[in-house]
């Protein structure tokens, strides 16, 4: 079979306030604005696909349930998980505890102001 799909270009999440979303993702989390109109914008981080912020009046988020518990759809990779965790706490975000999974790395989850849940992962760096 011919591999038609080369990779993931972008993902989209719902936001109720585009201005607030751009402030959160660009000014507080360090993303760079790529495009914007009245109903959507996209931002880019240092690596990975673009994140589209889609304005909606519906009460919805990109978070889904697994056995009745919230589950994230997007995972962020970081170099300083403790620093990022503290930064999110200072922003007033709902943030989970950092979990050390040994040789896999460290993880935690957080929510943006719109109820979208994310995973944060700091992989173990190989020692040579």
Helices and strands as residue ranges (DSSP letters): E 10-15, H 18-22, I 23-28, E 32-36, E 40-44, E 50-55, E 64-66, E 69-71, E 74-77, H 81-91, E 99-100, G 102-104, E 105-111, E 117-123
